[in-house]
Each structure stands twice: as structure tokens, then as C-alpha cells.
Amino acid sequence: MPPRIKICCISSREEAALAISCGASALGLVAAMPSGPGVIAEDLIAEIAATVPPPIATFLLTSETRAEAIIAQHRHCRTNTIQLCDEVEPGAYARLREALPGVSLVQVIHVTGMESVDQALAASPHVDALLLDSGNPTLAVKELGGTGRVHVWSISRMIRDQCGIPLFLAGGLNVGNVADAVAAVQPFGLDLCSSVRSDGSLDATKLREFMAALGIG
Ligand SMILES: O=C(O)c1ccccc1NCC(=O)[C@H](O)[C@H](O)COP(=O)(O)O
């Protein structure tokens, strides 16, 4: 079975409808970030999320690290999933579970080296899935996604084999490398942004080519 596809950086109802029609199982809606090309206003996230049919997952991408700030943002945006793009404060997972029952939690791990394996194992008991990406949260202006860069997939594979929960692979995936990425990591899902866009807009031709490379659509 091919991996599930999450199309990120969705910026309009039309892009959401296009992604779903091409076979996406999940959509990413990017709230305020320190850097990156995909940010949209929370009002627009709420508007798009409200149009998406129930079988499709809607991910609110947050850079907030405090539970109360994430809860407030989610009450505005009303997605069915929250993607935590940075390391959250101690106790945040329990507080989010208490305040937002029924909302799925996905923790991003930026794969920077072997230390990422320990970070993934520490987070995995508390969340519904991990998403392995190629950002760099240690920079003065943090990179939390949308970089278009690949990371070391052999580390992602170690995490996949040890963490015991569904795993999305992200970071620089494109029509030319996706088959190798799937073979190397065997993820539950794939997440992508840059490679299926032209001049910032979701490109139907690129998206269909990507899906076709996976036998989807
Ligand atoms: O796109 C952004 O601006 C962004 C900024 C900060 C966190 C996430 C962001 N984008 C969403 C994603 O999670 C991307 O799909 C993921 O990083 C992969 O992006 P790409 O390497 O461009 O395929």
C-alpha cells in the first residue's frame, strides 16, 4: 500500500480541493512561523479547515511551545490535528490532551543527527504520530519547515523502526527522490510543500506527477 500523502502549505479553499482530488489524505495549514514560505492567517486556516470533508485530516502547524497558546490558537482554527513544529514546554502534551480531546497530536522532529533518535523516542509515547523534517531550530531565526532540503534518511529509518507509532517523512521530497525515500524509510505517510508548487501556488501538473510516481491517482 502506498504511503498516505499530506500536502502542506495549503493557502486557499481551491488548493485544498485540488490536493484532495489528487489523492491527498491530509492537508497542512501553516500558522505564524519564524521563517518559511507557507504561512497564512488564522482566519484563513479556520475558513479552509471548515470546508474539508471528514475523512481528510486537517493539520494546524504551530510554532507555539506553550500549551495555553496552542490551545488558544486551535480554538480559533478548529482543525482535527495539531502539528507541533518546535519542542513544547514540559507538561504540554498532557495539558493538550486534557483541553483538546479528539484532536490528534503530531510532533515534528527535525533530523539533525543521532540526537534526533532520542528526541523522537522521548516524544512518541505522548503523540499520535511523528513527522521527521529538515528544519534547524537552533538558528537565531529558527527554521521549522518548508526548507526544501532532505536529511539523512538512515536516521529516519532508525526512528521509524524504534518509535512504534505512525511516522510521516518530510523534507525536500520530489518526484525524482520519492521512490528512494519510501524504500529507505518505509514511512506511514509523506509530507511535502516546495516541490509541488510553482511561483508559490500548488501546481496540479507537479502534484499529479508526484502522485503518479507513487501509483496514486
Ligand atoms: O512552509 C513553511 O513556511 C513552514 C514553516 C515552518 C514550518 C513548516 C512549514 N511548512 C510546512 C511543512 O511542514 C512542510 O511540508 C515540510 O517542512 C516539508 O517542506 P518541503 O521540504 O518544502 O517539502
PDBQT file of the ligand as one rigid body, heavy atoms in Angstrom, charges set to zero:
ROOT
HETATM    1  O1  LIG A 301       6.304  26.265   4.743  1.00  0.00    +0.000 OA
HETATM    2  C1  LIG A 301       6.529  26.920   5.763  1.00  0.00    +0.000 C 
HETATM    3  O2  LIG A 301       6.551  28.167   5.773  1.00  0.00    +0.000 OA
HETATM    4  C2  LIG A 301       6.753  26.227   7.044  1.00  0.00    +0.000 A 
HETATM    5  C3  LIG A 301       7.387  26.929   8.044  1.00  0.00    +0.000 A 
HETATM    6  C4  LIG A 301       7.595  26.330   9.260  1.00  0.00    +0.000 A 
HETATM    7  C5  LIG A 301       7.136  25.041   9.496  1.00  0.00    +0.000 A 
HETATM    8  C6  LIG A 301       6.514  24.321   8.474  1.00  0.00    +0.000 A 
HETATM    9  C7  LIG A 301       6.339  24.897   7.238  1.00  0.00    +0.000 A 
HETATM   10  N1  LIG A 301       5.784  24.209   6.188  1.00  0.00    +0.000 N 
HETATM   11  C8  LIG A 301       5.070  23.017   6.299  1.00  0.00    +0.000 C 
HETATM   12  C9  LIG A 301       5.769  21.735   6.280  1.00  0.00    +0.000 C 
HETATM   13  O3  LIG A 301       5.734  21.041   7.264  1.00  0.00    +0.000 OA
HETATM   14  C10 LIG A 301       6.448  21.277   5.015  1.00  0.00    +0.000 C 
HETATM   15  O4  LIG A 301       5.549  20.497   4.294  1.00  0.00    +0.000 OA
HETATM   16  C11 LIG A 301       7.665  20.457   5.341  1.00  0.00    +0.000 C 
HETATM   17  O5  LIG A 301       8.570  21.229   6.065  1.00  0.00    +0.000 OA
HETATM   18  C12 LIG A 301       8.332  19.972   4.048  1.00  0.00    +0.000 C 
HETATM   19  O6  LIG A 301       8.600  21.067   3.229  1.00  0.00    +0.000 OA
HETATM   20  P1  LIG A 301       9.428  20.885   1.884  1.00  0.00    +0.000 P 
HETATM   21  O7  LIG A 301      10.816  20.483   2.252  1.00  0.00    +0.000 OA
HETATM   22  O8  LIG A 301       9.369  22.221   1.253  1.00  0.00    +0.000 OA
HETATM   23  O9  LIG A 301       8.723  19.849   1.062  1.00  0.00    +0.000 OA
ENDROOT
TORSDOF 0
